[in-house]
């Protein structure tokens, strides 16, 4: 599998940085081009999905490129020439897993081109694999300021089958709960024989599974959560999907699951949102919750890594996660149970990470609390996180939050809050903090605020914390100014009400 992934990556590398010498008499027109690439690899079972990308090409830069002028410090151009209307090149890329040599040529015919590229990958052991890519291009029109800046990421061809009858009229959008209603369609792509297959969008519905599905028995699965927002300008925004993709792949590596390219992740998500756009709530405080996930699909009983997987995305129109809304919640520690330990799955967004919290969470709810405030699994004194969110404390104007040391989830909203606070000049400390320190600081008055951070609720103020038989009240049981400011700023960016200085939102 590793070899297959490395080989497929060679395609991107070969097209990443090539440029051609200028030929004023070459029969090609400058402008915005659509480039389709069909790839074949000898010995690779199944088909590699064709890819499409858009890019501005000129006679000076007539070979597709990506990124910062396609620069790759590991690559060297050994040949680059134009003969008539044909551009040819040879490149060598030295990567950590081996060497990639690509030879290609393209022939322009005014508004179209055809070409072939042969990429040879040699691993450190000298084993070679060959990839053949057939390219075709068509000019879409003149270059403009907008399309010159257009992202050159791959656009997948996704086979789509639409539902015959929408369920949207059955949903009460004025009284949305969290994760109850689901939009009309779902996106999925299967992994088998060491490669990802053709991505699809189909009507949301049941799937055929066997009782021996390995995920049901051994829990090899990963999921993510993010949102699409309908802005005040009528545009749809996604909040930091790149960070979710980054964490998703980290989780997959820990769970021995094949990682997913940005193209399969984002283009599938984008297309699904386009198909079900009318499911995005227009009410402030509501959004379309997006759930990407992957699970093992081997029909097999035995403790081993699965050889097959299915990656999926489903969406759900949602309101507030907590019934309290932006009002403070109540937390309680658990001296009897632990959620995770360093070296385990605490930092991984996998179902098992959450299953461990369910029973203690139910116990807490029966006592009148919203969630459990988890302590470390070794000494049972250092604060880690809440079951559904990371936790932060404002002590004498400084935001203090537990460090990422392998037992807590690296939250996207957590990262956003830290970045935003530093941008404002607010001191932030990522350090160990004990429950005894929190209780003492609350009683002394130095603990000004406590709040949780997470995709579902964004900011969730904490009004009360109970540890053993001792309970403290934070900020008189009301939302504090820092919690309110962070919530207002992040949601304003998400809904397009304020500028996004960090470039976090992707507008569809």
C-alpha positions as CSV (number, residue, x, y, z in Angstrom):
1,X,0.0,0.0,0.0
2,X,2.8,2.4,0.9
3,X,4.4,1.9,-2.5
4,X,1.0,2.6,-4.2
5,X,0.5,5.8,-2.3
6,X,4.1,6.9,-3.1
7,X,3.6,6.1,-6.7
8,X,0.4,8.0,-7.1
9,X,1.9,10.9,-5.3
10,X,4.5,11.0,-8.1
11,X,1.8,12.2,-10.5
12,X,1.3,15.4,-8.5
13,X,5.1,15.9,-8.1
14,X,5.7,15.7,-11.8
15,X,3.1,18.3,-12.5
16,X,3.9,20.5,-9.5
17,X,6.7,22.6,-10.7
18,X,7.4,22.2,-14.4
19,X,7.6,25.2,-16.6
20,X,8.5,25.6,-20.3
21,X,10.7,27.9,-22.2
22,X,8.8,30.6,-24.0
23,X,7.8,30.0,-27.6
24,X,6.0,32.9,-29.2
25,X,5.0,30.9,-32.3
26,X,3.5,27.9,-30.4
27,X,-0.1,27.2,-31.3
28,X,-1.7,27.7,-27.9
29,X,-3.8,30.5,-26.4
30,X,-3.2,32.0,-23.0
31,X,-6.0,31.8,-20.6
32,X,-7.9,29.6,-18.1
33,X,-7.5,25.9,-18.9
34,X,-9.2,22.7,-17.6
35,X,-6.7,19.8,-17.4
36,X,-8.0,16.2,-17.1
37,X,-5.5,13.4,-16.0
38,X,-6.2,9.7,-16.4
39,X,-3.7,7.5,-14.6
40,X,-2.7,3.9,-14.9
41,X,-0.2,1.9,-12.9
42,X,0.8,-1.6,-13.9
43,X,0.0,-4.1,-11.1
44,X,-2.4,-1.8,-9.4
45,X,-5.8,-3.5,-8.9
46,X,-8.8,-1.3,-9.6
47,X,-8.9,2.1,-11.2
48,X,-7.4,5.4,-10.1
49,X,-10.1,8.1,-10.4
50,X,-9.5,10.6,-13.1
51,X,-8.7,14.1,-11.8
52,X,-9.5,17.5,-13.2
53,X,-8.0,20.9,-12.3
54,X,-8.2,24.4,-13.6
55,X,-5.2,26.7,-14.1
56,X,-4.1,29.7,-16.1
57,X,-1.6,28.7,-18.7
58,X,0.5,30.9,-20.9
59,X,3.1,30.3,-23.6
60,X,5.7,31.1,-21.0
61,X,4.3,28.7,-18.4
62,X,2.6,26.1,-20.6
63,X,2.9,23.1,-18.3
64,X,0.5,22.7,-15.4
65,X,1.9,23.6,-12.0
66,X,0.7,23.9,-8.4
67,X,1.6,25.7,-5.2
68,X,4.1,28.5,-5.0
69,X,5.0,28.5,-8.8
70,X,5.1,24.8,-8.3
71,X,8.5,25.0,-6.5
72,X,9.7,21.8,-4.9
73,X,13.2,21.9,-3.3
74,X,13.6,18.1,-3.7
75,X,13.1,18.3,-7.5
76,X,15.4,19.2,-10.4
77,X,14.6,19.8,-14.0
78,X,17.0,17.9,-16.3
79,X,15.3,18.7,-19.6
80,X,12.8,21.3,-20.7
81,X,12.2,22.2,-24.3
82,X,9.7,23.2,-27.0
83,X,9.7,21.8,-30.5
84,X,7.0,23.3,-32.7
85,X,3.7,22.9,-30.7
86,X,5.1,20.2,-28.4
87,X,6.4,20.8,-24.9
88,X,8.6,18.1,-23.4
89,X,10.3,17.8,-20.0
90,X,12.2,15.4,-17.7
91,X,12.3,15.9,-14.0
92,X,13.9,14.0,-11.0
93,X,12.5,14.3,-7.5
94,X,14.4,12.8,-4.5
95,X,12.0,12.0,-1.7
96,X,12.5,10.3,1.6
97,X,11.0,7.1,0.2
98,X,12.9,7.0,-3.0
99,X,13.5,8.7,-6.4
100,X,10.8,9.8,-8.9
101,X,11.7,10.4,-12.5
102,X,9.0,11.9,-14.8
103,X,9.2,12.3,-18.6
104,X,6.3,14.0,-20.3
105,X,5.2,15.8,-23.4
106,X,2.2,17.9,-24.4
107,X,1.1,19.0,-27.9
108,X,-1.0,22.1,-28.2
109,X,-3.7,22.6,-30.8
110,X,-4.9,26.2,-30.1
111,X,-7.7,25.7,-27.6
112,X,-6.8,22.1,-26.7
113,X,-3.8,19.9,-25.9
114,X,-3.0,16.2,-25.4
115,X,-0.1,14.7,-23.6
116,X,1.4,11.7,-21.9
117,X,3.6,11.5,-18.9
118,X,5.5,8.4,-17.7
119,X,6.7,8.4,-14.1
120,X,9.1,5.9,-12.7
121,X,9.4,5.5,-8.9
122,X,12.3,3.6,-7.4
123,X,12.3,2.9,-3.7
124,X,15.4,2.7,-1.6
125,X,15.7,-1.0,-2.4
126,X,15.8,-0.3,-6.1
127,X,12.3,-1.7,-6.8
128,X,10.6,0.3,-9.6
129,X,7.0,1.1,-10.3
130,X,5.8,2.9,-13.5
131,X,2.8,5.2,-13.8
132,X,1.4,6.3,-17.1
133,X,-0.7,9.4,-17.2
134,X,-2.7,10.6,-20.2
135,X,-3.5,14.3,-20.1
136,X,-5.9,16.4,-22.0
137,X,-6.7,20.1,-21.8
138,X,-9.2,22.6,-23.1
139,X,-9.2,26.3,-22.8
140,X,-12.2,27.7,-20.9
141,X,-11.7,31.4,-21.6
142,X,-9.5,34.4,-21.0
143,X,-7.5,34.8,-17.8
144,X,-9.1,37.2,-15.3
145,X,-8.0,38.5,-11.9
146,X,-10.3,36.0,-10.2
147,X,-9.3,32.9,-12.2
148,X,-5.6,33.8,-12.0
149,X,-6.0,33.4,-8.2
150,X,-8.1,30.2,-8.5
151,X,-7.0,27.4,-6.3
152,X,-5.4,24.7,-8.5
153,X,-6.3,21.8,-6.3
154,X,-7.6,18.7,-8.0
155,X,-11.3,18.5,-8.8
156,X,-12.6,14.9,-8.7
157,X,-15.1,13.5,-11.0
158,X,-17.8,12.2,-8.6
159,X,-20.5,9.9,-9.8
160,X,-23.8,11.3,-8.5
161,X,-27.2,9.8,-8.1
162,X,-29.8,12.2,-6.8
163,X,-32.8,11.3,-4.6
164,X,-36.2,11.1,-6.3
165,X,-37.9,12.8,-3.3
166,X,-36.4,15.2,-0.8
167,X,-37.1,14.9,2.9
168,X,-36.5,18.6,3.6
169,X,-40.2,19.4,4.1
170,X,-40.4,16.9,7.0
171,X,-37.8,19.0,9.0
172,X,-38.8,21.8,11.4
173,X,-36.0,24.3,10.8
174,X,-37.3,26.6,13.5
175,X,-36.7,24.0,16.2
176,X,-33.6,22.1,15.2
177,X,-32.0,19.6,17.5
178,X,-28.4,18.4,17.2
179,X,-27.8,15.4,15.0
180,X,-31.4,14.2,14.6
181,X,-32.2,15.1,11.0
182,X,-30.1,14.2,8.0
183,X,-29.9,15.8,4.6
184,X,-30.9,14.0,1.4
185,X,-27.5,12.6,0.2
186,X,-24.3,11.1,1.3
187,X,-20.8,10.9,-0.1
188,X,-18.5,7.9,0.0
189,X,-15.5,6.3,-1.5
190,X,-14.2,2.7,-0.9
191,X,-10.6,1.6,-0.4
192,X,-9.6,-1.9,-1.6
193,X,-6.6,-3.6,-3.2
194,X,-4.4,-0.8,-2.0
195,X,-6.2,2.0,-3.8
196,X,-9.2,4.4,-3.5
197,X,-12.0,3.7,-5.9
198,X,-14.5,5.9,-7.6
199,X,-16.1,8.5,-5.3
200,X,-19.9,8.6,-5.3
201,X,-22.8,10.7,-4.0
202,X,-26.0,8.8,-3.5
203,X,-29.3,9.3,-1.6
204,X,-28.9,9.0,2.2
205,X,-30.1,5.6,3.3
206,X,-29.2,2.2,4.8
207,X,-26.1,0.3,3.8
208,X,-25.6,-3.5,3.4
209,X,-23.3,-4.9,6.1
210,X,-22.3,-8.3,7.3
211,X,-22.4,-9.4,10.9
212,X,-18.6,-10.0,10.8
213,X,-17.8,-6.5,9.8
214,X,-14.5,-5.9,11.5
215,X,-15.4,-2.4,12.7
216,X,-18.2,-3.8,14.8
217,X,-15.8,-6.2,16.6
218,X,-12.5,-4.3,16.8
219,X,-13.5,-0.6,16.5
220,X,-11.2,0.4,13.6
221,X,-12.8,3.7,12.8
222,X,-12.2,7.5,12.7
223,X,-14.5,10.5,12.4
224,X,-14.5,14.3,12.3
225,X,-16.9,17.1,12.8
226,X,-17.2,20.5,11.2
227,X,-19.8,23.0,10.0
228,X,-21.1,24.8,6.9
229,X,-22.5,28.3,7.6
230,X,-24.9,30.4,5.4
231,X,-23.5,33.9,5.7
232,X,-25.2,37.2,5.8
233,X,-24.0,37.7,2.2
234,X,-25.7,34.5,1.1
235,X,-22.4,32.6,0.7
236,X,-21.6,29.3,2.3
237,X,-18.5,29.1,4.5
238,X,-16.6,26.2,5.9
239,X,-14.5,26.9,9.1
240,X,-11.0,25.5,8.9
241,X,-11.6,22.2,7.0
242,X,-7.9,21.9,6.4
243,X,-7.3,21.5,10.2
244,X,-10.0,18.8,10.4
245,X,-8.3,17.0,7.4
246,X,-5.0,17.3,9.2
247,X,-6.3,15.8,12.4
248,X,-8.3,13.2,10.5
249,X,-5.1,11.8,8.8
250,X,-3.3,11.9,12.1
251,X,-6.1,9.8,13.7
252,X,-6.0,7.4,10.7
253,X,-2.3,6.8,11.1
254,X,-2.8,5.9,14.8
255,X,-5.6,3.5,13.9
256,X,-3.8,1.8,11.0
257,X,-6.2,3.3,8.5
258,X,-5.1,4.6,5.0
259,X,-5.0,8.4,5.0
260,X,-7.1,10.5,2.6
261,X,-5.9,13.1,0.1
262,X,-7.2,16.7,0.4
263,X,-8.9,16.2,-3.0
264,X,-11.0,13.2,-1.9
265,X,-11.7,14.9,1.4
266,X,-12.6,18.5,0.3
267,X,-13.9,18.0,-3.2
268,X,-16.3,15.3,-2.0
269,X,-17.4,17.6,0.9
270,X,-17.8,20.6,-1.5
271,X,-19.9,18.6,-4.0
272,X,-22.1,17.1,-1.2
273,X,-22.8,20.6,0.2
274,X,-23.6,21.9,-3.3
275,X,-26.1,19.1,-3.9
276,X,-27.8,19.6,-0.5
277,X,-27.3,23.4,-0.2
278,X,-30.9,24.1,0.6
279,X,-30.4,22.1,3.8
280,X,-28.1,24.7,5.3
281,X,-30.2,26.6,7.9
282,X,-30.5,30.4,7.4
283,X,-31.1,31.1,11.0
284,X,-28.3,32.7,13.1
285,X,-26.9,30.1,15.5
286,X,-27.8,27.2,13.2
287,X,-25.6,25.5,10.6
288,X,-25.1,22.3,8.6
289,X,-23.1,19.9,10.6
290,X,-20.7,17.8,8.5
291,X,-19.6,14.4,9.7
292,X,-16.7,12.8,7.7
293,X,-15.9,9.3,8.9
294,X,-14.2,6.0,7.9
295,X,-14.6,2.5,9.0
296,X,-13.1,-0.9,8.3
297,X,-15.2,-3.1,6.0
298,X,-13.4,-6.5,6.1
299,X,-15.8,-9.4,6.7
300,X,-13.5,-11.2,9.1
301,X,-13.1,-12.3,12.7
302,X,-9.6,-11.9,13.9
303,X,-7.5,-9.2,15.5
304,X,-5.7,-7.7,12.5
305,X,-5.8,-4.5,10.4
306,X,-8.5,-4.5,7.8
307,X,-7.6,-4.5,4.2
308,X,-10.8,-2.6,3.0
309,X,-12.4,0.6,4.2
310,X,-15.2,3.0,3.4
311,X,-14.9,6.8,3.8
312,X,-18.2,8.7,4.1
313,X,-19.6,12.2,4.7
314,X,-23.1,12.8,5.9
315,X,-24.6,16.2,6.9
316,X,-27.2,17.3,9.4
317,X,-28.9,20.7,9.9
318,X,-28.4,21.6,13.6
319,X,-29.1,24.1,16.3
320,X,-27.3,24.5,19.6
321,X,-25.5,21.4,20.9
322,X,-26.2,22.0,24.6
323,X,-29.8,22.8,25.7
324,X,-28.3,25.6,27.8
325,X,-27.1,27.3,24.6
326,X,-24.6,30.0,25.4
327,X,-25.5,29.9,29.1
328,X,-23.1,28.4,31.6
329,X,-22.9,24.6,32.1
330,X,-22.2,22.5,35.2
331,X,-19.2,20.2,35.4
332,X,-18.2,17.5,37.8
333,X,-15.0,15.5,38.2
334,X,-14.9,11.7,38.4
335,X,-12.6,10.1,40.9
336,X,-13.6,6.6,39.9
337,X,-13.2,6.7,36.1
338,X,-10.6,7.9,33.6
339,X,-11.1,8.7,29.9
340,X,-7.6,8.2,28.5
341,X,-3.9,8.0,29.2
342,X,-0.9,9.2,27.4
343,X,0.0,6.7,24.7
344,X,-3.6,5.6,24.3
345,X,-6.3,7.0,22.1
346,X,-7.0,10.2,23.9
347,X,-5.6,12.4,21.1
348,X,-7.4,10.4,18.4
349,X,-10.9,11.1,17.1
350,X,-12.1,7.5,17.2
351,X,-15.3,6.1,18.6
352,X,-13.5,4.2,21.3
353,X,-12.2,7.5,22.7
354,X,-15.8,8.6,23.3
355,X,-17.2,5.3,24.4
356,X,-15.1,5.4,27.5
357,X,-16.9,8.6,28.6
358,X,-20.5,7.5,28.1
359,X,-21.2,5.8,31.4
360,X,-19.5,8.4,33.6
361,X,-21.4,11.0,31.6
362,X,-24.7,9.4,32.3
363,X,-23.8,9.3,36.0
364,X,-23.0,13.0,35.9
365,X,-26.3,13.9,34.2
366,X,-28.3,12.0,36.8
367,X,-26.6,14.2,39.4
368,X,-27.7,17.3,37.6
369,X,-24.4,18.1,35.8
370,X,-23.9,18.7,32.1
371,X,-20.6,16.9,31.5
372,X,-17.6,15.3,33.3
373,X,-14.4,17.4,33.8
374,X,-11.8,14.7,33.2
375,X,-8.6,14.4,35.2
376,X,-5.5,12.6,34.1
377,X,-5.5,8.8,34.3
378,X,-2.3,8.4,36.3
379,X,-2.4,10.8,39.3
380,X,-6.0,11.8,39.0
381,X,-5.2,15.5,39.7
382,X,-4.3,17.2,36.4
383,X,-7.2,18.6,34.4
384,X,-7.4,17.3,30.8
385,X,-10.7,18.1,29.0
386,X,-14.4,17.7,29.0
387,X,-16.1,14.8,27.2
388,X,-17.2,17.0,24.2
389,X,-14.7,19.9,24.4
390,X,-11.4,21.2,25.4
391,X,-11.3,23.4,28.6
392,X,-9.8,26.8,29.3
393,X,-9.4,28.9,32.5
394,X,-9.0,32.7,32.7
395,X,-6.8,33.4,35.7
396,X,-5.9,37.0,36.4
397,X,-6.3,37.8,32.7
398,X,-4.3,34.9,31.4
399,X,-5.9,32.0,29.5
400,X,-4.6,28.7,30.9
401,X,-5.3,25.4,29.1
402,X,-3.9,21.9,29.4
403,X,-1.1,21.1,27.0
404,X,-1.3,18.6,24.1
405,X,0.6,15.6,25.5
406,X,-1.1,12.7,23.8
407,X,-4.1,12.2,26.1
408,X,-6.5,15.0,25.0
409,X,-7.9,15.9,21.6
410,X,-6.1,18.6,19.6
411,X,-9.3,20.7,19.0
412,X,-9.7,22.9,16.0
413,X,-11.6,25.5,18.0
414,X,-9.0,25.2,20.8
415,X,-6.3,26.1,18.3
416,X,-8.5,29.0,16.9
417,X,-9.1,30.4,20.4
418,X,-5.4,30.3,21.2
419,X,-4.5,32.1,18.0
420,X,-7.2,34.7,18.4
421,X,-6.3,35.4,22.0
422,X,-2.6,35.9,21.1
423,X,-3.7,38.1,18.2
424,X,-5.5,40.3,20.7
425,X,-2.5,40.4,23.0
426,X,-4.1,38.2,25.7
427,X,-1.5,36.0,27.5
428,X,-2.0,32.3,26.9
429,X,-0.3,29.4,28.9
430,X,-0.5,25.8,27.7
431,X,0.5,24.1,30.9
432,X,-0.5,21.5,33.4
433,X,-3.1,22.7,35.9
434,X,-4.5,20.7,38.8
435,X,-8.0,20.6,40.0
436,X,-6.8,21.7,43.4
437,X,-5.3,24.9,41.8
438,X,-8.6,25.6,39.9
439,X,-10.7,25.2,43.1
440,X,-8.3,27.4,45.1
441,X,-8.2,30.1,42.4
442,X,-12.0,30.1,42.2
443,X,-12.2,30.6,46.0
444,X,-9.6,33.4,45.9
445,X,-11.4,35.2,43.1
446,X,-8.5,35.0,40.7
447,X,-10.3,32.5,38.5
448,X,-12.3,34.9,36.4
449,X,-13.8,32.5,33.8
450,X,-13.9,28.9,32.6
451,X,-15.1,27.9,29.2
452,X,-15.0,24.9,26.8
453,X,-14.1,25.0,23.1
454,X,-15.4,22.7,20.4
455,X,-16.9,22.6,17.0
456,X,-20.4,21.7,18.2
457,X,-20.9,24.5,20.7
458,X,-17.9,26.9,19.7
459,X,-17.7,28.4,23.2
460,X,-19.4,26.9,26.2
461,X,-19.1,28.9,29.4
462,X,-18.8,27.0,32.7
463,X,-20.6,28.3,35.7
464,X,-20.0,25.6,38.3
465,X,-17.4,22.9,39.0
466,X,-17.8,20.2,41.6
467,X,-14.8,18.2,42.8
468,X,-15.5,15.6,45.5
469,X,-18.0,17.3,47.8
470,X,-16.8,20.8,47.0
471,X,-18.5,23.0,44.5
472,X,-17.4,26.5,43.2
473,X,-19.2,29.1,41.2
474,X,-17.4,30.9,38.4
475,X,-18.3,34.4,37.4
476,X,-21.5,34.3,39.4
477,X,-22.8,31.5,37.2
478,X,-22.9,33.9,34.2
479,X,-21.1,34.1,30.9
480,X,-17.9,36.1,31.2
481,X,-16.6,38.8,28.9
482,X,-13.8,36.7,27.4
483,X,-16.1,33.8,26.6
484,X,-18.6,36.2,25.0
485,X,-16.0,38.0,23.0
486,X,-14.5,34.8,21.7
487,X,-17.9,33.4,20.8
488,X,-18.9,36.6,19.0
489,X,-15.7,36.9,17.1
490,X,-15.5,33.3,15.8
491,X,-19.2,33.1,14.9
492,X,-19.0,36.5,13.2
493,X,-16.2,35.2,10.9
494,X,-18.2,32.0,10.3
495,X,-21.3,33.9,9.2
496,X,-19.3,36.5,7.2
497,X,-20.3,39.3,9.5
498,X,-16.7,40.3,10.2
499,X,-13.4,40.0,8.2
500,X,-11.4,36.8,8.6
501,X,-7.9,38.0,9.2
502,X,-6.5,34.5,9.5
503,X,-8.0,33.1,6.3
504,X,-9.8,30.3,8.3
505,X,-13.0,30.3,6.3
506,X,-13.3,28.7,2.9
507,X,-16.1,30.3,0.9
508,X,-17.9,27.9,-1.5
